[in-house]
Amino acid sequence: MGLMAIGLVAGCGDGQRPVLIVPTHTVSTAQNTAQPPAPSGQRENYGQALTTLSRSIDTALGQVRSQPDNLALAQETVLLYLERARLNGNMDDYQSAQALLDEGAARARNGAQLCQAQARLHFALHRLQQARAALGLCSATMDPTESAALSADIALYSGQYQAAEAIYRDLVNQLGHSSHYIRLALFRLNTGAPGEAAALLEAAEKRYHGGSSATRAWLKLQRGLVALERGRLDEALALYQLAADAMPDWWLVDEHIAEIRRLTGDRAGAIALLEPLVARHGLPEHMDELARLLHEGEQPEAALPWIARARAIYRARLAAFPQAGAGHAVKHFLEFGTPGEALDLARRNAHMRPYGDAQISLATILLRSGQTDAALALIGQVQDSGWRTARLYAVAAQIHAAAGQNTVADAHRARALAMNPHAMRLFQIPHPALAGHMSLG
């Protein structure tokens, strides 16, 4: 069906925005079992896309049961689970994927027979060392281009930016697939070149010739994210609306439209979008955002039930997926929890994925935990590494101001605002009084 020929990321940005797509792959099971794409000119909405993908999984599982020794089928079914997890934001599919891999491993003659799917699952769950080890088993069985792309993604999240960039540029120059342009674009967005990122994403969109509504929507969404990073709120909203037109009713698009509404002062409009999202999908990130909006209103206590529900889901995720769960829960516990718990999660996340956004989150929480010197040291390391975002400079300004280094703080603030005129509002470190007021233990 071509659904998500480009892998999708939702909420993998350490409480901020997604920073990179997950690896691209072609799933033959999906091509063989899914319904054909909607005719030209017809839009496939989110529900239709999810139904089609779920039917593909059901069909593939039937084939796996009838051919239990066919490990290629098992691997392809795992990749379908990963696609659905990215589409619907539900992490239960990761458990189903791992269970299928475990069953296959019991029949495998060697680890290489399932290494591609296992590497991708590890990567999706932020297990970078395990992903690298699994990828190392795939040298004879995985397409070299896909292997190189995944290797670069692992390098990026490991803080090895030069290695990642070298591979991304080689892929663009040698092959020029739309997914290669996207990888390089989102890399450049986070290393100080948002204009180049915007141009690369436009080029990627022109090079995409598939029929997937989800991919077309996702490309518009990424262009909107780049516009938002540059502080161009009207442009971001226009691109998000184009994404909604490409695939209506997708929660990932609607949540970003709600964010723009909040940033432009339309609090009621943001709540009107978030409430049905929470009801339909039950994602804790939406509950957190709804809680923030309610707390700003006339009855701040209305936020408390949503915080409690979100916290219960985050704790369940942390129990099931300690690596991936840490990255998603950091912002929640910083704003609504205790500093000690937030700091523990941020340390774990930055240790597992020592890249810019995870380190910035840790520096933020170090500051709020009273460890200003440690926050200063860490934010300096991020600057030295080559990470260059408005968020970095906005957070650096606040850390240096807290340390009484006002001249340096002013310089960082000016740089943040030059990159994004809304940076100091977008990336304001939550005040501990809010967390204390909202803490539910």
GULUMVO-830332 format. One line per 4 residues: for each residue x, y, z of C-alpha. Coordinates in steps of 0.2 Angstrom, whole numbers, plus 2048, in hexadecimal, padded with zeros to 3 digits. Layout:
REM residues N
X,Y,Z | ...;
REM end
This chain:
REM residues 441
800,800,800 | 80F,80B,802 | 809,812,812 | 817,81B,81A;
824,817,80E | 82D,824,819 | 82D,81F,82B | 824,82A,837;
829,831,848 | 81D,837,855 | 823,83E,866 | 835,838,865;
83C,849,868 | 83F,849,87B | 82F,853,87F | 833,85F,870;
830,85C,85D | 835,84D,853 | 847,84F,84D | 849,841,841;
840,833,838 | 842,821,83B | 84A,817,82D | 841,814,81D;
83D,803,817 | 833,7F9,80B | 827,7EC,812 | 822,7DF,806;
815,7D8,811 | 80C,7E9,811 | 80D,7E9,7FE | 806,7D8,7FC;
7F8,7D9,809 | 7F2,7EA,80A | 7E3,7F2,801 | 7E8,7FD,7F2;
7EA,80F,7F5 | 7DC,81B,7F3 | 7DA,820,7E1 | 7E2,830,7DB;
7DA,840,7E2 | 7D2,837,7F1 | 7D9,83A,802 | 7DB,82B,80E;
7D7,831,820 | 7E0,82B,82F | 7D3,81E,834 | 7D4,816,822;
7E7,816,823 | 7E7,80E,834 | 7DA,801,82F | 7E3,7FC,81F;
7F3,7FA,829 | 7EB,7F0,836 | 7E3,7E4,829 | 7F5,7E2,822;
7FB,7DD,833 | 7ED,7D1,835 | 7F0,7C9,824 | 803,7C8,828;
800,7C0,839 | 7F5,7B3,830 | 803,7AF,824 | 810,7AE,832;
805,7A2,83C | 803,797,82C | 816,798,828 | 81E,799,839;
830,796,832 | 82F,7A4,826 | 839,7B1,82F | 838,7BD,821;
826,7BE,823 | 828,7C0,836 | 834,7CE,833 | 829,7D7,827;
81B,7D6,833 | 825,7DE,841 | 829,7EC,835 | 816,7EE,832;
814,7EF,845 | 821,7FD,846 | 817,807,838 | 807,806,842;
80F,80B,852 | 816,81B,849 | 805,81E,841 | 7FA,81C,851;
807,821,85F | 802,811,868 | 811,808,86F | 808,7F7,872;
80D,7F3,860 | 820,7F3,866 | 81C,7E5,872 | 813,7DB,864;
822,7DE,859 | 82E,7D8,866 | 824,7C8,86A | 824,7C4,857;
837,7C6,856 | 839,7BB,866 | 82F,7AD,85E | 839,7AF,84E;
849,7AF,857 | 845,79E,85F | 844,797,84D | 852,7A1,845;
862,799,840 | 86C,7A9,844 | 869,7BB,849 | 86A,7C2,838;
85A,7BB,832 | 850,7C7,83D | 85D,7D5,840 | 855,7E2,835;
845,7E2,83E | 84D,7E1,84F | 859,7EF,84B | 84A,7FA,846;
840,7F6,855 | 84F,7F9,861 | 851,80A,858 | 83F,80F,85A;
840,80B,86C | 850,815,86F | 85B,806,872 | 869,80D,868;
877,801,86D | 86C,7F2,86A | 866,7F9,859 | 878,7FB,854;
87C,7E9,859 | 86D,7E2,850 | 872,7ED,840 | 883,7E5,841;
87C,7D4,83E | 873,7DA,82E | 882,7DD,822 | 87E,7CF,817;
86B,7D0,818 | 866,7E2,818 | 866,7EF,80A | 876,7F9,80B;
86D,809,809 | 860,806,817 | 86E,7FF,822 | 878,80F,81F;
869,81A,823 | 865,811,833 | 877,812,838 | 877,825,835;
867,827,840 | 86F,81D,84E | 87E,828,84D | 874,838,84E;
86B,833,85D | 87C,82D,865 | 882,83F,862 | 88E,83A,854;
888,848,849 | 897,848,83C | 895,836,839 | 882,838,836;
884,847,82B | 891,83E,820 | 885,82F,81D | 876,83A,81A;
87F,845,80D | 886,836,804 | 874,82E,803 | 86D,83F,7FC;
87C,841,7F0 | 87C,82F,7EA | 86A,82A,7EA | 85F,839,7EE;
850,82F,7F4 | 843,83A,7FD | 846,832,80E | 859,837,80C;
854,849,809 | 849,848,818 | 857,841,823 | 863,84E,81E;
856,85C,820 | 852,858,832 | 864,856,836 | 867,867,82F;
858,86E,839 | 861,869,849 | 872,86F,844 | 86F,881,840;
868,881,82E | 855,882,82E | 855,88B,81D | 85E,87C,816;
853,870,81F | 844,878,817 | 84B,877,806 | 850,865,808;
83E,861,80E | 837,869,7FF | 842,85F,7F4 | 83D,84F,7FD;
82B,853,7FA | 82E,855,7E8 | 837,844,7E7 | 829,83A,7F0;
81F,832,7E2 | 816,825,7ED | 803,825,7F1 | 803,825,804;
7F8,832,80C | 802,830,81C | 813,834,814 | 80C,843,80B;
804,84A,81B | 814,846,824 | 81F,850,818 | 814,85F,81A;
814,85D,82D | 827,85D,82C | 828,86D,822 | 81C,874,82F;
828,86F,83D | 836,878,834 | 82C,887,832 | 827,887,844;
839,885,849 | 83D,895,840 | 82E,89E,849 | 823,89F,839;
813,89A,841 | 807,89F,833 | 812,895,827 | 812,886,833;
7FF,886,835 | 7FD,887,822 | 808,878,820 | 7FF,86E,82E;
7EF,872,826 | 7F5,86B,815 | 7FB,85B,81F | 7E9,85A,826;
7E3,85B,814 | 7EF,84D,80E | 7E9,841,81C | 7DA,847,826;
7D7,843,839 | 7E9,83E,83D | 7ED,842,84F | 7FF,846,84B;
7FA,855,840 | 7EC,85B,84B | 7F7,85C,85A | 802,868,851;
7F4,872,84B | 7EF,873,85D | 800,879,862 | 800,887,856;
7EF,88C,85C | 7F6,88D,86E | 805,897,868 | 7FA,8A4,85F;
7EF,8A6,86E | 7E0,89B,869 | 7DF,891,879 | 7CD,88C,876;
7D1,886,865 | 7E0,87C,86B | 7D5,874,878 | 7C7,870,86C;
7D4,866,861 | 7DC,85D,870 | 7CD,857,879 | 7C7,84C,86B;
7D9,846,868 | 7DA,841,87A | 7C9,838,879 | 7CD,82E,869;
7E0,82A,86C | 7E4,82B,87E | 7F6,831,87C | 7FE,839,88B;
807,846,881 | 7F5,84D,87C | 7F0,84C,88E | 7FF,856,894;
7FB,864,887 | 7E9,864,88C | 7EE,866,89E | 7FA,874,89A;
7EC,87D,891 | 7DF,87A,89F | 7EB,880,8AC | 7ED,890,8A4;
7DA,893,8A5 | 7CE,898,8B2 | 7CD,887,8BA | 7DF,880,8BB;
7DA,871,8C6 | 7D1,86A,8B6 | 7E3,866,8B0 | 7E6,859,8BF;
7DC,84A,8B8 | 7E5,84B,8A7 | 7F6,84C,8B0 | 7F1,83D,8BA;
7EB,833,8AB | 7FB,838,8A1 | 806,833,8AF | 7FF,822,8B1;
802,81F,89E | 814,825,89F | 817,81A,8AE | 810,80B,8A4;
81B,80F,895 | 82A,811,8A0 | 827,800,8A7 | 825,7F8,896;
831,802,88C | 83E,80A,898 | 849,811,88A | 83B,819,87F;
830,81D,88E | 83E,828,896 | 83F,834,887 | 82C,836,886;
829,839,898 | 837,846,89C | 82D,855,898 | 81E,84F,8A2;
827,84C,8B2 | 831,85C,8B0 | 821,866,8AF | 815,85C,8BA;
820,850,8C5 | 82E,851,8D1 | 83F,858,8CC | 848,848,8D2;
83D,83C,8C7 | 83F,848,8B8 | 852,849,8BA | 853,836,8BB;
84A,834,8AB | 853,841,8A2 | 864,83A,8A7 | 85F,829,8A1;
859,830,891 | 868,83A,88D | 873,82B,892 | 86A,820,885;
869,82D,878 | 876,83A,87A | 870,846,86D | 86C,859,86D;
859,859,873 | 85C,84B,880 | 86A,855,887 | 861,865,887;
853,85D,890 | 85F,857,89D | 867,868,89F | 856,870,8A2;
852,864,8B0 | 863,866,8B8 | 860,878,8B9 | 84E,876,8C0;
856,869,8CD | 862,877,8D3 | 872,870,8CA | 876,880,8C0;
888,87C,8BE | 884,86B,8B7 | 877,873,8AB | 884,880,8A5;
891,872,8A1 | 885,867,898 | 87D,875,88D | 88F,87A,889;
892,869,883 | 883,869,878 | 888,879,870 | 89A,872,86D;
893,863,865 | 88B,86C,856 | 879,86B,85B | 871,87C,856;
85F,87F,859 | 855,88E,860 | 850,882,86F | 863,880,873;
866,893,874 | 856,897,87D | 859,88A,88A | 86C,88F,88B;
866,8A1,88E | 85B,89C,89D | 869,892,8A5 | 876,89F,8A3;
86A,8AC,8AA | 866,8A1,8B9 | 879,8A0,8BC | 87A,8B3,8BC;
884,8B3,8AB | 878,8C1,8A3 | 884,8C6,895 | 885,8B4,88F;
873,8B1,892 | 86E,8C1,887 | 879,8BA,879 | 871,8A9,879;
860,8B1,87A | 864,8BC,86B | 869,8AD,861 | 85A,8A3,866;
84E,8B2,860 | 858,8B4,850 | 854,8A2,84C | 842,8A2,852;
83A,8B2,859 | 82F,8A8,864 | 83D,89D,86B | 83D,8A4,87D;
82A,8A0,87E | 82B,890,875 | 839,889,880 | 836,891,891;
83C,885,89E | 82D,881,8A9 | 82D,889,8BA | 82E,87D,8C8;
81F,885,8D1 | 814,87D,8C3 | 81C,86C,8C6 | 81A,86D,8D8;
808,873,8D7 | 803,866,8CB | 80D,857,8D2 | 802,848,8D6;
810,83E,8DD;
REM end
